[in-house]
Amino acid sequence: MLEIKIIKCRVKIEVLNKEAEKVILTAQRNEITEHFIYEKLARSIKDAQNREVLKRLSNDELKHYEFWKKYTNEDVKPDKFNIWKHFLISKIFGITFGIKLMEKGEEKAQVTYAKISESLPNARDIMKDEVEHEKQLTILIDEERLRYVGSMVLGLNDALVELTGALAGFTFALQNTRAVAMTGLITGAAASLSMATSEYLSTKSEGGAKNPSKAAAYTGIAYVLTVLFLIFPYLLLTDVYACLSLTILAAITIIFLFTFYISVAKDLPFRKRFLEMTVISLGIAGLTFIVGFLLRTFLNIEVG
């Protein structure tokens, strides 16, 4: 009976060791993959400071890889698909966003590291220290688009609140998709120019490090792109209520995507900001839809 217990104990230790080895090999592959991601990004940018930070991050990931290799004694190949995926994400949406998106994966990996902490007591502490070091290095990255994110938020938020509401009102008042699209485009164009001008004057009066012209451009472009996205259904379909439904869906999609981007890039809470902006936009749309209904009813306006 005692011999059976000993055998069972040995089997359990072997299974745990195999599981630990599998986890370590996964961590090893992640580190070498991120090493090549940072290295590829460093070679692709011109800014000297950002390039130096990326090189340091790349070297850190290589050190992590070597740390795990001491326990596996194996060379692990990087995940080429992930290298290209995160490289393209970083180039399109910004280096800071790309890095912090990878960081979120590393935070989840802390749970995995806990599984092997009994076999390697120092592993979890070492990885925790390295993650904190990476966060400190990421702060040093300077990106223009993040400096002007406030201007983008201003343009996008105003377009969502104003135009979603306006389109809802126009939909019931005009009852014609082409008329709604034309009116919405005129309203959106005028509002985007107004917002860009206001942002230019506001930024100039503040006298900070931001360039007033660039701030105005980011606000105006964000506004115009949002307007086009919201009006697009009215250019394709003839059913005004189907168009309005798609416009509201488009507004929620824009809010979701942009809120996710900001929450990752700026380390801000996602759920609260998303719900707040969605409620405001849909609330304004509902109120203006009622206004359109009242105007159409009491003024007896018919649009052919």
PAZAPA-4460 file (N, C-alpha, C; in steps of 0.05 Angstrom, whole numbers, plus 32768, in hexadecimal, padded with zeros to 4 digits):
% residues 304
    n_x    n_y    n_z   ca_x   ca_y   ca_z    c_x    c_y    c_z   seq   type   mol
   8011   7FE8   8000   8000   8000   8000   8011   8019   8000     1      M     A
   8026   8018   8010   8039   802F   8012   8047   8033   7FF7     2      L     A
   804E   801D   7FEA   805B   801E   7FCF   8049   802B   7FBB     3      E     A
   802F   8025   7FBC   801C   8030   7FA9   801A   804F   7FAD     4      I     A
   8019   8058   7FC6   8018   8074   7FCC   8031   8083   7FC1     5      K     A
   8048   8077   7FC5   8061   8083   7FBB   8061   8085   7F9D     6      I     A
   8057   8070   7F90   8055   8070   7F72   8043   8086   7F69     7      I     A
   802B   8089   7F76   8018   809E   7F6F   8023   80B9   7F73     8      K     A
   8033   80BD   7F89   8040   80D7   7F8E   8054   80DE   7F78     9      C     A
   8064   80C9   7F70   8077   80CE   7F5B   806A   80D5   7F41    10      R     A
   8054   80C7   7F3A   8045   80CD   7F21   803B   80EA   7F22    11      V     A
   8030   80F3   7F39   8026   810E   7F3C   803C   8123   7F37    12      K     A
   8054   811E   7F42   806B   8130   7F3F   8073   8132   7F21    13      I     A
   8073   811B   7F13   807A   811B   7EF7   8066   812B   7EE6    14      E     A
   804C   8128   7EED   8038   8137   7EDE   803B   8155   7EE2    15      V     A
   8040   815D   7EFB   8044   8179   7F01   805D   8184   7EF3    16      L     A
   8072   8174   7EF2   808A   817C   7EE4   8085   8180   7EC6    17      N     A
   8076   816E   7EBB   806F   8170   7E9E   805E   8189   7E99    18      K     A
   804B   818E   7EAB   803A   81A6   7EA8   804B   81BF   7EAB    19      E     A
   805D   81BF   7EBF   806E   81D7   7EC3   8080   81DB   7EAA    20      A     A
   808A   81C5   7E9F   809C   81C8   7E87   808C   81D3   7E6F    21      E     A
   8073   81CB   7E6D   8062   81D4   7E57   805D   81F2   7E5A    22      K     A
   8057   81FB   7E72   8052   8217   7E78   806B   8228   7E73    23      V     A
   8082   821E   7E7B   809B   822C   7E78   80A2   822E   7E5A    24      I     A
   809E   8219   7E4A   80A3   821A   7E2E   8091   822F   7E20    25      L     A
   8078   8231   7E29   8065   8245   7E1E   806F   8261   7E25    26      T     A
   8078   8265   7E3E   8082   827F   7E46   809B   8286   7E36    27      A     A
   80AC   8272   7E32   80C5   8275   7E23   80BF   827E   7E06    28      Q     A
   80AB   8272   7DFA   80A3   8279   7DDF   8098   8295   7DDE    29      R     A
   8088   829D   7DF2   807D   82B8   7DF3   8093   82CD   7DF5    30      N     A
   80A7   82C7   7E05   80BD   82DB   7E09   80CD   82DF   7DEF    31      E     A
   80D3   82C9   7DE2   80E3   82CC   7DC9   80D3   82D8   7DB3    32      I     A
   80B9   82D3   7DB3   80A7   82E0   7D9F   80A6   82FE   7DA4    33      T     A
   80A3   8307   7DBD   80A2   8323   7DC3   80BD   8331   7DBF    34      E     A
   80D3   8322   7DC2   80EE   832C   7DBC   80EF   8335   7D9F    35      H     A
   80E5   8323   7D8D   80E6   832A   7D70   80D2   8340   7D69    36      F     A
   80BC   8341   7D77   80A8   8356   7D72   80B4   8372   7D77    37      I     A
   80C1   8374   7D8F   80CD   838E   7D97   80E5   8394   7D84    38      Y     A
   80F4   8380   7D7D   810B   8384   7D6B   8101   838E   7D50    39      E     A
   80EC   8382   7D46   80E1   838A   7D2B   80D6   83A6   7D2C    40      K     A
   80C8   83AD   7D42   80BE   83C8   7D45   80D4   83DD   7D48    41      L     A
   80E9   83D6   7D56   8100   83E8   7D5A   810D   83EF   7D3F    42      A     A
   810E   83DB   7D2E   811B   83E0   7D13   8109   83F0   7D01    43      R     A
   80EF   83F1   7D07   80DC   83FE   7CF5   80D6   841B   7CFB    44      S     A
   80E0   8426   7D11   80D9   8442   7D19   80F2   8454   7D17    45      I     A
   80EC   846E   7D13   8102   8481   7D11   8109   848F   7D2B    46      K     A
   80F5   8492   7D3D   80FA   84A0   7D56   810F   8492   7D67    47      D     A
   8124   84A0   7D6D   813B   8494   7D7B   8134   848A   7D97    48      A     A
   8124   849B   7DA6   811D   8494   7DC2   810B   847B   7DC2    49      Q     A
   80F7   847A   7DB1   80E5   8463   7DB0   80F4   844A   7DA7    50      N     A
   8106   844D   7D94   8116   8437   7D8A   8127   842B   7DA0    51      R     A
   8132   843C   7DB1   8143   8433   7DC7   8133   8424   7DDC    52      E     A
   811B   842E   7DE2   8109   8421   7DF5   8102   8405   7DEB    53      V     A
   80FB   8403   7DD1   80F3   83E9   7DC5   810B   83D6   7DC6    54      L     A
   8123   83E0   7DC1   813A   83CE   7DC3   813E   83C3   7DDF    55      K     A
   813A   83D4   7DF3   813C   83CB   7E0F   8127   83B6   7E15    56      R     A
   810F   83BB   7E0B   80FA   83A7   7E10   8100   838D   7E02    57      L     A
   810B   838F   7DEA   8113   8377   7DDB   8129   8367   7DEA    58      S     A
   813C   8375   7DF5   8151   8368   7E04   8147   835B   7E1E    59      N     A
   8133   8368   7E2A   8127   835D   7E42   8119   8343   7E3C    60      D     A
   810A   8342   7E26   80FC   832A   7E1F   810F   8313   7E19    61      E     A
   8126   831A   7E0D   813B   8306   7E08   8146   82FA   7E22    62      L     A
   8149   830C   7E36   8152   8303   7E50   813E   82F0   7E5D    63      K     A
   8124   82F7   7E5A   810F   82E6   7E65   8111   82CA   7E58    64      H     A
   8115   82CA   7E3D   8117   82B1   7E2E   812E   82A0   7E39    65      Y     A
   8145   82AD   7E3D   815C   829F   7E47   8157   8294   7E64    66      E     A
   8148   82A3   7E74   8141   829B   7E8F   8132   8281   7E8E    67      F     A
   811D   827F   7E7D   810D   8267   7E7B   811E   8250   7E6F    68      W     A
   812F   8257   7E5C   813F   8242   7E4F   8151   8233   7E62    69      K     A
   8159   8240   7E78   816A   8232   7E8C   815B   821A   7E98    70      K     A
   8141   821B   7E98   8131   8205   7EA4   8129   81F0   7E8F    71      Y     A
   8126   81F8   7E76   811D   81E6   7E61   8134   81DA   7E51    72      T     A
   814A   81E9   7E4F   8161   81E1   7E3F   8158   81DC   7E22    73      N     A
   8145   81EC   7E19   813B   81E9   7DFD   813A   8204   7DF0    74      E     A
   813F   8204   7DD5   813B   821C   7DC5   811F   821B   7DBA    75      D     A
   8111   8231   7DBD   80F5   8233   7DB4   80F2   8248   7D9E    76      V     A
   80E4   8241   7D88   80E1   8254   7D72   80CA   8268   7D78    77      K     A
   80CD   8280   7D6E   80B8   8294   7D73   809E   828E   7D62    78      P     A
   8088   829A   7D6B   806F   8298   7D5C   806F   82AE   7D47    79      D     A
   8074   82A6   7D2E   8076   82BA   7D18   805C   82C9   7D13    80      K     A
   8045   82BA   7D16   802B   82C7   7D12   8027   82DE   7D26    81      F     A
   802D   82D9   7D3F   802A   82EE   7D54   803E   8305   7D50    82      N     A
   8055   82FF   7D46   8069   8314   7D40   805D   8328   7D2C    83      I     A
   8052   831D   7D16   8047   832F   7D01   802D   833C   7D0B    84      W     A
   801D   832D   7D1A   8003   8338   7D24   8008   8350   7D36    85      K     A
   8019   834D   7D4A   801E   8363   7D5D   802E   837A   7D50    86      H     A
   803F   8373   7D3C   804E   8388   7D2E   803A   8399   7D1E    87      F     A
   8027   838D   7D10   8014   839C   7D00   8001   83AC   7D12    88      L     A
   7FF8   83A0   7D29   7FE7   83AF   7D3C   7FF6   83C8   7D46    89      I     A
   800F   83C4   7D4C   801F   83DB   7D57   8023   83F0   7D42    90      S     A
   8027   83E8   7D29   802B   83FC   7D14   8011   840B   7D0D    91      K     A
   7FFB   83FD   7D0F   7FE1   840A   7D07   7FD6   841A   7D1E    92      I     A
   7FD6   840F   7D36   7FC9   841C   7D4D   7FDC   8429   7D61    93      F     A
   7FF6   8427   7D5C   800A   8434   7D6D   8019   841F   7D7E    94      G     A
   8032   8426   7D83   8044   8414   7D92   803A   8410   7DAE    95      I     A
   8031   8425   7DBB   8028   8423   7DD7   8010   8410   7DD9    96      T     A
   7FFD   8413   7DC7   7FE6   8401   7DC7   7FEF   83E4   7DC3    97      F     A
   8000   83E0   7DAF   8009   83C5   7DA9   8018   83B8   7DC1    98      G     A
   8029   83C7   7DCE   8038   83BD   7DE5   8025   83B6   7DFC    99      I     A
   8013   83C9   7E02   8001   83C5   7E19   7FED   83AE   7E14   100      K     A
   7FE7   83AA   7DFA   7FD6   8393   7DF3   7FE5   8379   7DFA   101      L     A
   7FFF   8379   7DF4   800F   8361   7DFB   8012   835F   7E19   102      M     A
   8013   8375   7E27   8016   8375   7E44   7FFD   8368   7E51   103      E     A
   7FE6   836C   7E45   7FCE   8360   7E50   7FD0   8342   7E4F   104      K     A
   7FDC   8338   7E3A   7FE1   831B   7E38   7FF4   8311   7E4D   105      G     A
   8008   8322   7E53   801B   831B   7E68   800F   831B   7E84   106      E     A
   7FFB   832D   7E88   7FEE   832D   7EA2   7FDE   8314   7EA6   107      E     A
   7FD1   830A   7E90   7FC3   82F0   7E92   7FD7   82D9   7E97   108      K     A
   7FEF   82DC   7E8C   8003   82C7   7E8F   800C   82C5   7EAC   109      A     A
   8008   82D9   7EBC   8010   82D7   7ED8   8001   82C0   7EE6   110      Q     A
   7FE9   82BB   7EDE   7FD9   82A4   7EE9   7FE7   828A   7EE1   111      V     A
   7FF2   8289   7EC9   8000   8272   7EC0   8019   826D   7ECF   112      T     A
   8028   8283   7ED5   8041   8281   7EE4   803C   8277   7F00   113      Y     A
   8024   827C   7F0A   801E   8273   7F26   801E   8254   7F27   114      A     A
   8018   8248   7F10   8017   822A   7F0F   8032   821E   7F14   115      K     A
   8047   822C   7F0D   8062   8221   7F0F   8072   822D   7F26   116      I     A
   8064   823E   7F36   8072   824C   7F4C   807C   8238   7F62   117      S     A
   806E   8221   7F64   8077   820D   7F78   8091   8200   7F6E   118      E     A
   8093   81FC   7F54   80AC   81F0   7F49   80C2   8204   7F47   119      S     A
   80BB   821D   7F40   80CF   8232   7F3D   80C7   824A   7F4E   120      L     A
   80CD   824A   7F68   80C3   8260   7F7A   80CA   827C   7F71   121      P     A
   80E1   827F   7F64   80EA   829A   7F5D   80DF   82A4   7F42   122      N     A
   80D2   8292   7F33   80CA   8299   7F18   80B4   82AE   7F18   123      A     A
   80A0   82AB   7F29   808A   82BE   7F2A   8094   82DA   7F31   124      R     A
   80A5   82DC   7F45   80AF   82F7   7F4E   80C0   8304   7F38   125      D     A
   80D0   82F3   7F2B   80E1   82FE   7F16   80D0   8309   7EFF   126      I     A
   80BC   82FA   7EF7   80AA   8303   7EE1   809A   831C   7EE9   127      M     A
   8092   831D   7F02   8083   8334   7F0B   8095   834D   7F09   128      K     A
   80AE   834B   7F12   80C0   8361   7F10   80C5   836A   7EF3   129      D     A
   80C7   8356   7EE1   80CD   835C   7EC5   80B5   836A   7EB8   130      E     A
   809D   8362   7EBF   8085   836F   7EB4   8083   838C   7EBD   131      V     A
   808A   8391   7ED7   808A   83AD   7EE1   809F   83BD   7ED2   132      E     A
   80B6   83B1   7ECD   80CB   83BF   7EBE   80C2   83C6   7EA2   133      H     A
   80B4   83B3   7E95   80AA   83B8   7E7A   8096   83D0   7E7A   134      E     A
   8085   83D1   7E8E   8071   83E7   7E90   807F   8402   7E93   135      K     A
   8095   8402   7EA3   80A4   841B   7EA7   80B1   8424   7E8C   136      Q     A
   80BB   8410   7E7D   80C7   8417   7E63   80B2   8421   7E4F   137      L     A
   809B   8415   7E50   8085   841C   7E3D   807D   8439   7E41   138      T     A
   807E   8443   7E5A   8077   845F   7E60   8089   8472   7E51   139      I     A
   80A2   8469   7E4C   80B6   847B   7E3F   80B0   847F   7E21   140      L     A
   809F   846E   7E16   8099   8470   7DF9   8087   8489   7DF4   141      I     A
   808F   8499   7DE1   8081   84B2   7DDB   8075   84B0   7DBF   142      D     A
   805A   84B0   7DBE   804C   84AF   7DA5   803A   84C7   7DA1   143      E     A
   803B   84D3   7D89   802B   84EB   7D83   800E   84E5   7D86   144      E     A
   8004   84CE   7D7C   7FE7   84CA   7D7C   7FDC   84C8   7D99   145      R     A
   7FED   84C0   7DAC   7FE3   84BF   7DC8   7FE4   84DB   7DD5   146      L     A
   7FF6   84EC   7DCB   7FF6   8508   7DD5   7FDD   8517   7DCD   147      R     A
   7FD2   850E   7DB6   7FBA   851C   7DAB   7FA1   850B   7DAF   148      Y     A
   7FA2   84F7   7DC0   7F8B   84E6   7DC3   7F73   84F6   7DCE   149      V     A
   7F78   850A   7DDE   7F62   851B   7DE9   7F53   8529   7DD2   150      G     A
   7F62   8532   7DBE   7F56   853F   7DA7   7F45   852B   7D97   151      S     A
   7F4F   8512   7D94   7F40   84FE   7D86   7F26   84F7   7D95   152      M     A
   7F28   84F5   7DAF   7F11   84EF   7DC0   7EFC   8505   7DBD   153      V     A
   7F05   851E   7DBC   7EF3   8534   7DBA   7EE3   8532   7DA0   154      L     A
   7EF1   852E   7D89   7EE4   852C   7D6F   7ED1   8514   7D6E   155      G     A
   7EDA   84FD   7D77   7ECA   84E5   7D76   7EB2   84E7   7D87   156      L     A
   7EB5   84EF   7DA0   7E9F   84F1   7DB3   7E89   8505   7DA9   157      N     A
   7E92   851C   7D9F   7E7F   8530   7D96   7E70   8525   7D7D   158      D     A
   7E7E   8518   7D6B   7E71   850D   7D53   7E5C   84F8   7D5B   159      A     A
   7E64   84E7   7D6E   7E52   84D1   7D76   7E39   84DD   7D83   160      L     A
   7E3C   84EF   7D96   7E26   84FA   7DA5   7E14   850B   7D92   161      V     A
   7E21   851E   7D84   7E12   8531   7D73   7E05   8524   7D5B   162      E     A
   7E15   8515   7D4C   7E0B   850A   7D33   7DF9   84F3   7D36   163      L     A
   7DFE   84E1   7D4A   7DEC   84CB   7D4F   7DD0   84D6   7D56   164      T     A
   7DD0   84EB   7D67   7DB7   84F8   7D6E   7DAA   8506   7D56   165      G     A
   7DBA   8514   7D47   7DB0   8522   7D2F   7DA4   850F   7D1B   166      A     A
   7DB2   84F9   7D15   7DA8   84E6   7D02   7D8E   84D9   7D0B   167      L     A
   7D8C   84D4   7D25   7D73   84C9   7D30   7D5C   84DD   7D2C   168      A     A
   7D61   84F6   7D31   7D4C   850B   7D2D   7D45   850E   7D0F   169      G     A
   7D5A   850F   7CFE   7D55   8512   7CE1   7D46   84FA   7CD6   170      F     A
   7D4C   84E2   7CE1   7D3F   84CA   7CD7   7D21   84CC   7CD9   171      T     A
   7D17   84D4   7CF0   7CFA   84D5   7CF3   7CEE   84EE   7CE6   172      F     A
   7CFD   8504   7CE6   7CF2   851D   7CDB   7CF2   851C   7CBC   173      A     A
   7D06   8510   7CB0   7D09   8511   7C92   7CFE   84F8   7C84   174      L     A
   7D01   84E0   7C91   7CF6   84C7   7C86   7D01   84C1   7C6B   175      Q     A
   7D1A   84C9   7C65   7D26   84C4   7C4B   7D44   84C1   7C4F   176      N     A
   7D4F   84AA   7C47   7D6B   84A4   7C4D   7D7E   84B7   7C40   177      T     A
   7D78   84BF   7C27   7D8A   84D1   7C18   7D89   84ED   7C26   178      R     A
   7D72   84F6   7C2E   7D6F   8510   7C3B   7D7E   8510   7C56   179      A     A
   7D7B   84F9   7C65   7D89   84F6   7C7E   7DA7   84F7   7C7A   180      V     A
   7DB0   84E8   7C66   7DCD   84E7   7C61   7DD8   8502   7C59   181      A     A
   7DCA   8511   7C48   7DD3   852B   7C3F   7DD3   853F   7C57   182      M     A
   7DBE   853F   7C66   7DBC   8551   7C7D   7DD1   854A   7C92   183      T     A
   7DD6   8530   7C96   7DEA   8527   7CA9   7E06   852E   7CA1   184      G     A
   7E0C   852C   7C87   7E26   8533   7C7C   7E2B   8551   7C7F   185      L     A
   7E17   8561   7C79   7E1A   857E   7C7C   7E1F   8586   7C99   186      I     A
   7E0E   857A   7CAB   7E11   857F   7CC8   7E2C   8576   7CD2   187      T     A
   7E35   855E   7CC9   7E4E   8553   7CD2   7E66   8563   7CC8   188      G     A
   7E65   856C   7CAF   7E7B   857C   7CA4   7E7E   8596   7CB3   189      A     A
   7E67   85A4   7CB8   7E68   85BD   7CC6   7E71   85B9   7CE3   190      A     A
   7E68   85A4   7CF0   7E70   859F   7D0B   7E8D   8597   7D0E   191      A     A
   7E98   8588   7CFA   7EB4   8580   7CFB   7EC6   8598   7CF9   192      S     A
   7EBF   85AB   7CE7   7ECF   85C3   7CE4   7ECD   85D4   7CFD   193      L     A
   7EB6   85D6   7D09   7EB2   85E5   7D21   7EC2   85D9   7D38   194      S     A
   7EC2   85BF   7D3B   7ED1   85B1   7D50   7EEF   85B4   7D4C   195      M     A
   7EF8   85B1   7D33   7F15   85B4   7D2E   7F1E   85D0   7D34   196      A     A
   7F0E   85E4   7D2D   7F15   8600   7D32   7F16   8605   7D51   197      T     A
   7F02   85FB   7D5F   7F01   85FF   7D7C   7F19   85F1   7D89   198      S     A
   7F21   85DA   7D80   7F38   85CC   7D8B   7F52   85DB   7D86   199      E     A
   7F54   85E6   7D6E   7F6C   85F6   7D67   7F6F   860E   7D7A   200      Y     A
   7F59   861D   7D7D   7F5A   8634   7D8E   7F5E   862D   7DAC   201      L     A
   7F52   8617   7DB4   7F55   860E   7DD0   7F72   8605   7DD6   202      S     A
   7F7D   85F5   7DC3   7F99   85EC   7DC7   7FAD   8603   7DC6   203      T     A
   7FA8   8616   7DB4   7FB9   862D   7DB2   7FB9   863F   7DCB   204      K     A
   7FA1   8642   7DD6   7F9E   8653   7DEE   7FAB   8645   7E07   205      S     A
   7FAC   862A   7E07   7FB8   861C   7E1E   7FD7   8620   7E1E   206      E     A
   7FE2   8622   7E06   7FFF   8627   7E05   8010   860F   7E0E   207      G     A
   8006   85F7   7E0B   8015   85DF   7E13   8028   85D5   7DFE   208      G     A
   802F   85BB   7E00   8042   85B0   7DED   8034   85A7   7DD3   209      A     A
   801A   85A4   7DD4   800C   859A   7DBD   800A   85B0   7DA7   210      K     A
   800C   85A6   7D8E   800B   85B8   7D76   7FED   85BD   7D70   211      N     A
   7FE4   85D6   7D70   7FC7   85DC   7D6C   7FBD   85D1   7D51   212      P     A
   7FCD   85D3   7D3C   7FC4   85C9   7D22   7FC0   85AB   7D22   213      S     A
   7FD3   859D   7D2F   7FD0   8580   7D31   7FB8   8578   7D42   214      K     A
   7FB4   8586   7D58   7F9D   8581   7D69   7F83   8584   7D5A   215      A     A
   7F81   859A   7D4A   7F6A   859F   7D3A   7F65   858A   7D25   216      A     A
   7F7C   8581   7D19   7F7A   856C   7D04   7F70   8552   7D10   217      A     A
   7F7B   854A   7D27   7F72   8531   7D34   7F54   8532   7D3B   218      Y     A
   7F4B   8549   7D45   7F2F   854C   7D4D   7F1D   854B   7D34   219      T     A
   7F25   855A   7D20   7F15   855B   7D07   7F13   8541   7CF9   220      G     A
   7F2A   8533   7CF7   7F2B   8519   7CE9   7F1A   8504   7CF8   221      I     A
   7F1D   8504   7D12   7F0D   84F1   7D23   7EEF   84F6   7D1F   222      A     A
   7EE8   850F   7D1E   7ECB   8517   7D1A   7EC1   850E   7CFF   223      Y     A
   7ED0   8514   7CEA   7EC8   850E   7CCE   7EC5   84F0   7CCA   224      V     A
   7ED9   84E0   7CD4   7ED8   84C3   7CD0   7EC0   84B7   7CDF   225      L     A
   7EBA   84C2   7CF7   7EA3   84B8   7D05   7E89   84BF   7CF7   226      T     A
   7E87   84D7   7CEC   7E70   84E0   7CDC   7E6B   84CD   7CC4   227      V     A
   7E80   84C8   7CB5   7E7E   84B6   7C9E   7E75   849A   7CA5   228      L     A
   7E7F   8490   7CBB   7E78   8475   7CC4   7E5B   8474   7CCD   229      F     A
   7E51   8489   7CDA   7E35   8489   7CE3   7E22   848D   7CCC   230      L     A
   7E29   849D   7CB8   7E17   84A3   7CA2   7E17   848D   7C8D   231      I     A
   7E2B   847D   7C8C   7E2E   8469   7C77   7E15   8458   7C71   232      F     A
   7E06   844E   7C86   7DEE   843E   7C80   7DD9   844E   7C70   233      P     A
   7DD7   8468   7C74   7DC3   8478   7C66   7DCA   847B   7C48   234      Y     A
   7DE3   8476   7C41   7DEB   8477   7C25   7DE7   845D   7C16   235      L     A
   7DE1   8448   7C25   7DDE   842D   7C19   7DC2   8423   7C18   236      L     A
   7DB3   8429   7C2D   7D98   841D   7C30   7D82   8432   7C2C   237      L     A
   7D69   8429   7C2A   7D53   843B   7C26   7D40   843B   7C3E   238      T     A
   7D42   8427   7C4F   7D31   8426   7C67   7D3E   8438   7C7D   239      D     A
   7D31   844E   7C84   7D3D   8460   7C97   7D41   8454   7CB3   240      V     A
   7D2F   8443   7CBB   7D32   8437   7CD6   7D47   8422   7CD7   241      Y     A
   7D4B   8414   7CC1   7D61   8400   7CBF   7D7C   8410   7CC0   242      A     A
   7D7C   8427   7CB2   7D94   8437   7CB2   7D9A   8442   7CCE   243      C     A
   7D85   844A   7CDC   7D89   8455   7CF7   7D94   843F   7D0A   244      L     A
   7D89   8427   7D07   7D92   8410   7D17   7DB0   840A   7D12   245      S     A
   7DB7   840B   7CF9   7DD4   8406   7CF2   7DE6   841C   7CFC   246      L     A
   7DDB   8435   7CFB   7DEB   844C   7D05   7DF0   8449   7D23   247      T     A
   7DDB   8441   7D32   7DDF   843E   7D4F   7DF2   8427   7D54   248      I     A
   7DF0   8411   7D45   7E03   83FB   7D47   7E20   8405   7D41   249      L     A
   7E22   8415   7D2C   7E3C   8420   7D25   7E48   8432   7D3B   250      A     A
   7E36   8442   7D48   7E3F   8453   7D5E   7E49   8443   7D75   251      A     A
   7E3B   842E   7D7C   7E43   841C   7D92   7E5E   840F   7D8B   252      I     A
   7E61   8407   7D72   7E7A   83FA   7D69   7E91   840D   7D6C   253      T     A
   7E8D   8426   7D63   7EA2   843B   7D65   7EAA   843F   7D82   254      I     A
   7E96   8442   7D93   7E9A   8447   7DAF   7EAA   842F   7DBB   255      I     A
   7EA2   8417   7DB4   7EB0   83FF   7DBE   7ECD   83FF   7DB6   256      F     A
   7ED2   8402   7D9C   7EEE   8400   7D92   7F00   8416   7D9D   257      L     A
   7EF5   842F   7D9D   7F06   8445   7DA6   7F0B   8444   7DC4   258      F     A
   7EF6   843C   7DD3   7EF9   8439   7DF0   7F0D   8423   7DF7   259      T     A
   7F0C   840D   7DE7   7F20   83F8   7DEC   7F3C   8402   7DE6   260      F     A
   7F3F   8411   7DD0   7F59   841B   7DC9   7F64   842D   7DDF   261      Y     A
   7F54   8440   7DE9   7F5C   8452   7DFE   7F62   8444   7E18   262      I     A
   7F51   8430   7E1F   7F54   8422   7E38   7F6F   8412   7E38   263      S     A
   7F77   8408   7E21   7F90   83F9   7E1F   7FA8   840C   7E1F   264      V     A
   7FA7   8420   7E0D   7FBD   8432   7E09   7FC2   8444   7E21   265      A     A
   7FAD   844C   7E2F   7FB0   845F   7E45   7FAB   8452   7E61   266      K     A
   7FA8   8437   7E62   7FA3   8429   7E7B   7F8B   8434   7E8A   267      D     A
   7F74   8437   7E7C   7F5C   8441   7E88   7F47   842B   7E89   268      L     A
   7F33   842D   7E9C   7F1F   8418   7E9E   7F0D   8419   7E85   269      P     A
   7F07   8401   7E7B   7EF7   83FF   7E62   7ED9   8400   7E66   270      F     A
   7ECF   83EF   7E78   7EB2   83EC   7E7A   7EA3   8406   7E80   271      R     A
   7EAD   8415   7E94   7E9F   842D   7E9D   7E9E   8442   7E86   272      K     A
   7EB5   8446   7E78   7EB6   8459   7E63   7EA4   8451   7E4B   273      R     A
   7EA4   8437   7E45   7E94   842E   7E2F   7E76   8431   7E35   274      F     A
   7E6D   8429   7E4C   7E51   842B   7E54   7E48   8449   7E55   275      L     A
   7E59   845A   7E60   7E53   8476   7E63   7E4F   8483   7E47   276      E     A
   7E61   847E   7E35   7E5F   848A   7E1A   7E48   847F   7E0B   277      M     A
   7E42   8465   7E0D   7E2C   8458   7DFF   7E12   8463   7E09   278      T     A
   7E0F   8466   7E23   7DF6   8471   7E2F   7DF1   848D   7E25   279      V     A
   7E06   849E   7E26   7E04   84BA   7E1D   7DFB   84BC   7E00   280      I     A
   7E09   84AD   7DEE   7E03   84AE   7DD1   7DE7   84A4   7DCB   281      S     A
   7DDF   848D   7DD7   7DC5   8482   7DD1   7DAF   8493   7DDE   282      L     A
   7DB5   849F   7DF5   7DA2   84B1   7E02   7D9C   84C9   7DF2   283      G     A
   7DB1   84D6   7DE7   7DAE   84ED   7DD6   7D9E   84E5   7DBC   284      I     A
   7DA5   84CE   7DB1   7D98   84C5   7D99   7D7A   84C1   7D9E   285      A     A
   7D73   84B6   7DB5   7D57   84B2   7DBC   7D48   84CC   7DBF   286      G     A
   7D54   84DF   7DCC   7D48   84F9   7DD0   7D43   8508   7DB6   287      L     A
   7D57   8507   7DA4   7D54   8516   7D8B   7D40   8507   7D78   288      T     A
   7D3E   84ED   7D7B   7D2A   84DE   7D6C   7D0E   84E8   7D74   289      F     A
   7D0A   84EC   7D8E   7CF1   84F7   7D98   7CEC   8513   7D8D   290      I     A
   7D01   8523   7D8D   7CFF   853F   7D83   7CF6   853E   7D65   291      V     A
   7D03   852C   7D56   7CFC   8529   7D39   7CDF   8521   7D36   292      G     A
   7CD6   850F   7D47   7CBA   8506   7D46   7CA7   851D   7D4C   293      F     A
   7CAD   852D   7D61   7C9C   8544   7D68   7C9B   8559   7D53   294      L     A
   7CB2   855F   7D47   7CB3   8573   7D32   7CA3   856A   7D19   295      L     A
   7CA6   8551   7D12   7C98   8547   7CFB   7C7A   8547   7D00   296      R     A
   7C72   8541   7D18   7C55   853F   7D1F   7C48   855B   7D21   297      T     A
   7C55   856D   7D30   7C48   8587   7D35   7C4C   859A   7D1E   298      F     A
   7C61   8598   7D0F   7C65   85AA   7CF9   7C5A   859F   7CDF   299      L     A
   7C52   8585   7CE1   7C46   8577   7CCA   7C57   8579   7CB1   300      N     A
   7C71   8572   7CB5   7C85   8573   7C9F   7C86   8558   7C91   301      I     A
   7C84   8558   7C77   7C87   8540   7C67   7C9D   8544   7C52   302      E     A
   7CAF   8530   7C51   7CC5   8532   7C3E   7CC1   851B   7C2A   303      V     A
   7CBF   8521   7C11   7CBB   850C   7BFD   7CD4   84FE   7BF5   304      G     A
***
